[in-house]
Amino acid sequence: PKPAAAPAPPAPAQAASSGGGGPFYTLQQLSQPPFPDGVDSAKRELYLADGEFVEVFNCSKAEFAKNPQWKQELLKRKKGLF
């Protein structure tokens, strides 16, 4: 008999308003290991679709990037992304 195949990794979430630049994943997929293949675990917040990023952090990715490193880490820690 053949050995059972490993379950397939979750598919990236496709945001309708993403405008490309993906792949994007949900906060849940990025909050707990194992993380999707190809995701830089130090920059998981960048894999959120723009709309979900705004919902999670209450600011755009560009606004988030303007924060000092310590504040970015604090915000990511609160959302389970650090």
C-alpha positions in Angstrom: 0.0 0.0 0.0 1.1 3.6 -0.7 1.9 5.8 2.3 -0.6 8.5 3.0 0.3 11.8 1.3 1.1 14.8 3.5 -1.7 17.4 3.7 -1.3 20.2 1.2 -0.3 23.6 2.7 -3.0 26.2 2.9 -3.5 28.2 -0.3 -2.7 31.9 -0.2 -5.7 34.1 0.4 -6.4 36.2 -2.7 -7.6 39.7 -2.0 -9.9 41.1 -4.6 -8.5 44.6 -4.2 -4.8 43.5 -3.9 -3.8 44.8 -7.3 -1.1 42.1 -7.4 2.1 41.9 -5.5 1.0 38.7 -3.6 0.9 36.1 -2.4 -1.1 37.2 0.5 -2.1 35.2 3.6 -4.6 35.6 6.4 -3.6 36.8 9.9 -4.4 33.3 11.2 -2.0 31.7 8.6 0.8 34.1 9.6 0.3 33.9 13.4 1.2 30.3 14.0 3.9 28.1 12.6 4.4 26.3 10.3 4.3 29.4 8.1 3.5 29.2 4.4 6.4 28.4 2.1 8.5 31.4 1.1 7.3 33.7 3.9 10.0 35.6 5.7 9.1 35.0 9.3 10.6 38.4 10.4 8.4 40.3 8.0 5.1 38.3 8.1 3.0 41.5 8.3 4.0 42.3 4.7 2.1 39.1 3.5 -1.2 40.5 4.7 -3.4 41.9 1.9 -3.6 45.7 2.0 -7.2 45.7 3.3 -6.5 43.2 6.0 -3.4 45.0 7.0 -5.4 48.2 7.6 -8.0 46.2 9.6 -5.3 44.7 11.8 -3.0 47.7 12.3 -5.3 50.6 11.6 -2.9 52.1 9.1 -1.4 51.4 5.7 1.8 49.5 5.1 3.5 52.7 4.2 2.4 54.4 7.4 3.4 51.4 9.4 6.9 51.5 7.8 7.3 55.1 9.0 7.1 54.0 12.6 10.4 53.4 14.6 11.5 49.8 14.7 10.5 49.4 18.4 7.0 50.5 17.7 6.6 48.2 14.7 7.8 45.3 16.9 5.3 46.3 19.7 2.4 46.4 17.2 3.4 43.1 15.6 3.7 41.5 19.0 0.2 42.5 20.0 -1.1 40.9 16.8 0.9 37.7 17.1 3.3 38.5 14.2 6.5 38.8 16.2 
